[in-house]
Amino acid sequence: MHETRVAADGPPAGEPAVPEAPRTEPPQRGPVGTGTADPDRIPVESSGPAPLSEDGPARSDTTLVVVTGVSGGGRSTVARALENVGFYVVDNLPQALMLDMAELAFRAGGAARRTAMVLDVRSRAFSTDLAGAIRALKDRGFQPRVVFVDADDEVLIRRFENVRRSHPLQGDGRLADGIAIERGLLEEARDQADVIIDTSHLNVNQLRRRVEELFGAEDARRLRVTVLSFGFKYGLPPDADFVLDTRFLPNPYWVPELREHTGREEAVSRYVLGQEGATTFVETYTRLINATAPGFEREGKRYLTVAVGCTGGKHRSVAIAEELATRLRQTRLAASAQHRDLGRE
């Protein structure tokens, strides 16, 4: 499965938010409001499924993204990022209406052929059977991609406390109680996700860039590789498919003239890549990722995260991640480098 600070959902849904610059364009929101869902007030109508046509476009040509996750994790930010790359976004959609919404998008064509459906556990029409709803879409010929937005409990608690809001499911209990209840309801949804985005160490702009990288390209079927540098002292990235350890290389931190610089700068990069074993390390993992990429694609995986770690995520991991992403692009893989902990020290 599977995207340094805080990203949280926007205030319209009653969740913690991070201030951001005013938007210059109105969102392309769907017909469902962002408040508490009431199935009797959903203005979505359907005359039944459209018949499959031998001559017309296949339902698999309709790009469907299903977004769910924990409250405070960043669903609203993900929704806005999907709007920015051309998706028609429907907020707070009950699972019972997912198939109807997909059929409406298929019939409408045009911009609606790229539709994102955001599911909120706070909806009274929410069901824990997301797997069943996804199977129903696949049985009808759609190929939905499920994105689950997550964050550490400590981070979620801090986000709610920062905006002085209660968790929607905590009732008379503590914030931690509400988070635990929600995690239980969403456990199966997380297991079914194609992409898990952990926003614990992402700010709003970093989360948006992550979503735009994943869904902005026209060819959504191509495996996309994110080479993510990190510092082991800040913890492993939970969405990593591969974890590479560069701590066998000498640390530029102990070279006075390099200490304040980063692995993105030529002097540090040259120092790191010039160490014995560094080039062989990068070449070996370039071959490994290229060897496994076709298998991942055959299994339907579209997003691969290669985590490259050093002690603090500033020198060695950054230089190696940049070089590995460059080597992967030279082999015609869609690869980009991101740096989770750069600037954190």
VOGU-3710 file (C-alpha; in Angstrom, 3 decimals, decimal comma):
1> mhetrvaadg> 0,000/0,000/0,000  0,683/2,524/0,710  2,639/10,514/0,991  6,348/17,567/8,201  4,088/18,965/10,515  0,267/18,971/10,764  -2,482/18,444/8,230  -6,067/18,377/9,378  -9,560/18,416/7,959  -11,244/21,748/7,438
11> ppagepavpe> -13,705/23,318/9,839  -16,851/22,831/7,703  -16,998/19,180/8,818  -16,331/20,078/12,415  -12,743/18,884/12,500  -9,413/20,534/13,357  -7,963/22,746/10,685  -4,688/24,348/9,697  -4,941/27,967/8,470  -4,189/28,313/4,794
21> aprteppqrg> -4,230/30,951/2,101  -7,621/31,946/0,628  -8,605/29,918/-2,390  -8,943/31,688/-5,677  -11,433/29,307/-7,276  -14,623/27,759/-5,887  -14,526/24,002/-5,351  -16,334/21,610/-7,679  -18,333/20,017/-4,910  -20,987/17,439/-5,583
31> pvgtgtadpd> -24,636/17,548/-4,636  -24,111/16,321/-1,074  -23,550/18,813/1,767  -20,639/18,723/4,165  -22,795/18,641/7,271  -24,190/15,570/8,984  -25,645/13,365/6,309  -29,374/12,725/6,264  -30,324/10,075/3,690  -33,761/11,617/3,300
41> ripvessgpa> -32,211/14,879/2,103  -29,629/13,562/-0,376  -30,578/15,107/-3,746  -29,189/12,202/-5,774  -31,586/10,456/-8,078  -31,049/7,350/-10,125  -33,215/5,569/-12,641  -31,227/2,366/-12,221  -27,953/1,190/-13,686  -27,144/2,047/-17,257
51> plsedgpars> -26,705/-1,017/-19,483  -23,209/-1,948/-20,549  -22,567/-1,053/-24,158  -20,328/-2,967/-26,522  -19,631/0,188/-28,508  -19,615/2,858/-25,801  -16,965/3,598/-23,183  -16,341/0,992/-20,500  -17,098/1,781/-16,883  -13,431/1,180/-16,136
61> dttlvvvtgv> -12,765/4,395/-18,077  -14,473/6,278/-15,237  -11,830/7,095/-12,618  -13,323/6,616/-9,164  -11,468/7,491/-5,957  -13,023/6,659/-2,588  -11,595/8,735/0,285  -12,125/7,816/3,914  -10,122/7,863/7,131  -9,996/9,135/10,680
71> sgggrstvar> -11,478/12,435/11,768  -8,724/15,039/11,888  -6,565/13,014/9,504  -6,933/15,316/6,517  -9,848/14,112/4,399  -10,943/17,646/3,532  -7,437/18,553/2,397  -7,326/15,427/0,227  -10,715/16,364/-1,260  -9,528/19,863/-2,138
81> alenvgfyvv> -6,333/18,479/-3,677  -8,383/16,118/-5,850  -10,481/19,072/-6,986  -7,260/20,846/-7,949  -6,334/18,028/-10,329  -9,738/17,903/-11,984  -11,826/15,512/-9,891  -15,529/16,054/-9,226  -15,732/15,623/-5,434  -18,809/14,463/-3,534
91> dnlpqalmld> -18,523/15,005/0,215  -20,116/12,989/3,012  -21,636/10,392/0,688  -23,397/7,415/2,358  -22,057/4,079/1,190  -25,539/3,055/0,072  -25,346/5,714/-2,652  -21,827/4,939/-3,924  -23,024/2,769/-6,807  -25,699/5,295/-7,826
101> maelafragg> -23,104/8,089/-7,770  -20,711/6,026/-9,877  -23,440/5,354/-12,433  -24,323/9,054/-12,568  -20,658/9,893/-13,189  -20,456/7,263/-15,916  -23,549/8,571/-17,705  -22,530/12,216/-17,344  -19,112/11,714/-18,943  -16,822/14,703/-19,347
111> aarrtamvld> -15,377/16,066/-16,117  -17,537/13,705/-14,046  -15,566/10,770/-15,408  -13,014/11,652/-12,691  -15,063/11,461/-9,501  -13,998/11,248/-5,861  -16,401/10,144/-3,135  -15,563/11,171/0,456  -17,026/8,949/3,184  -17,431/10,208/6,744
121> vrsrafstdl> -18,010/7,863/9,665  -20,115/10,581/11,313  -22,836/10,146/8,691  -25,917/8,415/10,085  -25,966/6,422/6,853  -22,367/5,217/7,309  -21,867/1,475/7,099  -18,772/-0,466/8,092  -19,209/-2,671/5,018  -16,973/-0,630/2,738
131> agairalkdr> -15,567/-3,857/1,297  -19,065/-4,848/0,155  -19,654/-1,443/-1,434  -16,319/-1,657/-3,284  -17,164/-5,173/-4,511  -20,490/-3,898/-5,824  -18,669/-1,210/-7,825  -16,230/-3,760/-9,246  -19,041/-6,158/-10,123  -20,617/-3,350/-12,157
141> gfqprvvfvd> -17,357/-2,848/-14,075  -15,827/0,083/-12,168  -12,262/0,083/-10,839  -12,346/2,242/-7,685  -9,196/3,230/-5,795  -9,572/3,543/-2,016  -7,541/6,191/-0,173  -7,373/5,988/3,620  -6,133/9,053/5,505  -4,580/8,276/8,882
151> addevlirrf> -2,491/9,864/11,640  -1,055/8,897/15,021  -3,424/9,145/17,990  -1,163/11,673/19,698  -1,223/13,886/16,617  -5,008/13,649/16,320  -5,471/14,599/19,959  -3,177/17,595/19,519  -5,082/18,759/16,433  -8,448/18,588/18,194
161> envrrshplq> -7,078/20,353/21,260  -5,518/23,103/19,147  -8,937/24,081/17,775  -10,779/23,270/21,035  -13,195/20,865/19,430  -14,437/17,502/20,635  -14,154/14,334/18,588  -17,472/13,588/16,835  -17,704/10,126/18,454  -16,373/10,776/21,972
171> gdgrladgia> -19,734/11,592/23,541  -19,198/12,172/27,268  -15,814/10,436/27,168  -12,313/11,607/26,350  -10,830/12,460/22,976  -8,920/9,176/23,063  -12,211/7,302/23,506  -13,726/8,855/20,391  -10,598/8,100/18,363  -10,625/4,472/19,517
181> ierglleear> -14,298/4,034/18,609  -13,727/5,488/15,158  -10,675/3,288/14,534  -12,800/0,247/15,310  -15,456/1,311/12,815  -12,847/2,007/10,139  -10,651/-1,067/10,651  -11,978/-2,965/7,622  -11,901/0,163/5,461  -8,218/0,622/6,270
191> dqadviidts> -7,502/-3,014/5,403  -9,208/-2,564/2,014  -7,344/0,635/1,089  -5,166/0,827/-2,011  -3,330/3,860/-0,625  -2,761/4,796/3,018  -1,570/8,359/3,551  -0,172/8,989/7,007  -0,430/12,721/7,669  1,243/12,708/11,089
201> hlnvnqlrrr> 4,295/14,563/9,771  2,728/16,375/6,805  1,497/19,942/6,630  -1,359/21,012/4,353  0,840/21,813/1,362  2,821/18,591/1,653  -0,377/16,558/1,792  -1,757/18,339/-1,259  1,436/17,677/-3,198  1,256/14,014/-2,233
211> veelfgaeda> -2,305/13,697/-3,556  -1,491/15,613/-6,731  1,466/13,304/-7,356  -0,729/10,250/-6,938  -3,729/11,352/-8,985  -2,662/14,289/-11,129  -1,135/12,279/-13,963  -3,314/11,298/-16,878  -2,060/7,712/-16,806  -3,398/6,601/-13,419
221> rrlrvtvlsf> -2,609/2,972/-14,159  1,146/3,501/-14,126  3,127/2,538/-11,038  4,333/5,664/-9,291  7,293/5,478/-6,922  7,816/7,915/-4,057  11,334/7,823/-2,615  10,859/9,227/0,877  13,809/10,243/3,060  13,307/10,164/6,824
231> gfkyglppda> 15,136/10,156/10,146  15,064/6,964/12,202  14,938/9,007/15,403  11,522/10,316/14,308  10,132/6,866/13,570  9,555/4,704/10,498  7,100/5,927/7,826  4,050/3,673/8,308  3,231/3,624/4,578  6,666/2,350/3,471
241> dfvldtrflp> 6,839/-0,645/1,125  10,660/-0,775/1,230  12,851/0,584/4,034  16,494/1,390/3,170  19,043/2,154/5,885  21,910/4,494/4,943  23,475/4,649/8,409  26,347/2,451/7,209  27,729/5,553/5,463  29,832/8,204/7,277
251> npywvpelre> 27,638/10,987/8,621  28,283/14,461/7,123  27,030/15,877/10,418  30,516/15,279/11,821  32,137/17,276/9,011  31,989/20,887/10,264  31,733/22,488/6,825  28,825/20,175/5,874  26,898/20,052/9,146  24,533/22,946/8,421
261> htgreeavsr> 23,891/21,871/4,813  21,505/19,196/3,517  21,649/16,237/1,183  19,987/18,320/-1,505  23,101/20,461/-1,810  25,901/19,432/-4,125  28,690/19,403/-1,523  26,811/17,021/0,789  25,547/14,874/-2,073  29,057/14,541/-3,499
271> yvlgqegatt> 30,422/13,604/-0,076  27,724/10,953/0,566  27,785/9,391/-2,899  31,583/9,391/-2,872  31,739/7,062/0,140  32,631/3,414/-0,351  29,544/1,348/-1,079  27,188/4,296/-1,701  26,974/3,943/-5,488  26,654/0,159/-5,255
281> fvetytrlin> 23,847/0,641/-2,704  21,892/2,923/-5,052  22,477/0,703/-8,095  21,381/-2,410/-6,210  18,097/-0,898/-5,104  17,486/0,582/-8,536  17,701/-2,943/-9,993  15,552/-4,384/-7,188  12,744/-1,857/-7,634  12,815/-2,286/-11,403
291> atapgfereg> 12,688/-6,057/-11,000  9,647/-5,930/-8,697  7,744/-3,099/-10,407  6,120/-5,285/-13,133  4,883/-7,703/-10,455  3,396/-4,876/-8,401  1,625/-3,589/-11,509  0,244/-7,056/-12,299  -1,108/-7,260/-8,756  -2,871/-3,925/-9,194
301> kryltvavgc> -0,563/-1,840/-7,005  -0,226/1,671/-8,362  1,769/3,473/-5,662  5,067/2,351/-4,151  6,817/4,089/-1,261  10,553/3,495/-0,847  11,657/4,922/2,516  15,338/5,854/2,838  16,481/6,508/6,385  19,454/7,934/8,248
311> tggkhrsvai> 19,723/9,232/11,798  18,062/12,631/11,407  16,783/12,686/7,830  18,974/15,627/6,796  22,122/14,419/5,028  22,626/10,803/3,956  19,021/9,733/3,406  18,234/12,921/1,482  21,224/12,559/-0,854  20,564/8,866/-1,468
321> aeelatrlrq> 16,811/9,437/-2,013  17,470/12,138/-4,603  19,982/9,928/-6,425  17,737/6,852/-6,307  14,754/8,802/-7,687  16,957/10,104/-10,512  18,174/6,588/-11,341  14,601/5,240/-11,324  13,428/7,985/-13,695  16,289/7,088/-16,030
331> trlaasaqhr> 14,844/3,564/-16,167  11,471/5,091/-17,167  9,728/4,620/-13,839  7,593/7,519/-12,594  9,590/8,418/-9,491  9,897/11,469/-7,262  11,830/12,255/-4,087  10,221/13,642/-0,936  11,860/14,481/2,365  9,727/13,940/5,460
341> dlgre> 12,065/15,238/8,139  14,186/17,759/6,260  14,312/20,989/8,264  12,988/19,349/11,384  16,200/19,682/13,365
//
